[in-house]
Structure formats: C-alpha cells, structure tokens
Amino acid sequence: MNQNYAKYLQLLRGKNIKNSLLLDVGAGGGEFIEMCDSMEDYEIHAIEFSTKSAGYITGIVGENKFYTKEVSEIDFAGKKFGVITMWGVLEHISNPKKELRICKEILDDNGRILILVPNFRSRAFMILGIDVPTLNPRTHLNYFGKKSMSVLCENVGLHIDEYYQELPVI
C-alpha cells in the first residue's frame, strides 16, 4: 500500500490544492498519515474506530485531530479540507451516500476526495473470480464498479476526476 500512497500523493501534488487540511477517514494502522507526516506539509486529521491504533495515530495528529466517530457525527467547526482520503472505507459503511455527502460539505471548493474501494468489476475479479481476496462479504456491505461509483458521486454532487485500477492481489 505504501507504493499506492506515494503514487496518489504525487498525483495530489499536481492538483494545485492550496488548502493543506487533510482528513483521512479510516486511518487504520496509520501508515498513510505517517507517510503524509513525513513527506508532505498537511495538517492531518484522522478518523479511526480501532482502539489498537488510536495511540499511534494520536501521536501523529494530536488528540484534538483524532476522531472515533463517523464523518456525519463530527463537528468540524466550519473547517474545510483540501484533501479527504477514504482508503478501503466506503465498502464498510452502511450508508455511504450519507457519509460521502458530508465529505462533500466539508471539502474545500478546490479540494479532492481520494477513494479506494474494491471494484466488483475489476481486472483482478475477472482473473481470479470469487477467489479474489478483496471480496469479503463478512465485512463489506457495499461493492462498487465504475458505474455505481459514478452514480454514488453524482447523487452527492461530486464527479470523478480520474479513475484508476490497482492490482495488488495479482
């Protein structure tokens, strides 16, 4: 994943985003925010439910920028973010439309939301079929292809600027 993080940080650099506030939704073990902290000049905020990584993440972002609630339950006190990342998050959320709508509301006018989700119609799925490890019906509540992601984004007033497919499982 670190190669993916570096790739997308490089792409974000080229977007000329002036707002340096970054919100990482679903920070996991903190690898991405650690990379941002060492490579970029972002003011990082992070959301994560896992208590295992809370101490580590708080050490990077500080207690007042670490949240353990859904985006829709947090009062950001009028903050607008230049970058919002959702690395493997939307497939776990029971109402992705609601959470993505709130992300749009807290996104700066020139900001970007970077979303990574398992793609039900990916090349990995076409090659490996049901054995592709990104399909996990025990924890994934939603699956997205390019069209369904486009519809979701349109429903909340966003558009897909760029679309990529990663094949880390092959």
Salt bridges, closest charged atoms under 4 A:
GLU40 OE2 - ARG13 NH2 2.41
GLU43 OE2 - HIS45 NE2 3.24
GLU43 OE2 - LYS65 NZ 3.60
GLU91 OE2 - HIS92 NE2 3.62
ASP161 OD2 - LYS15 NZ 3.07
ASP161 OD2 - ARG112 NE 3.49
GLU162 OE2 - LYS15 NZ 2.22
GLU166 OE2 - LYS7 NZ 2.82
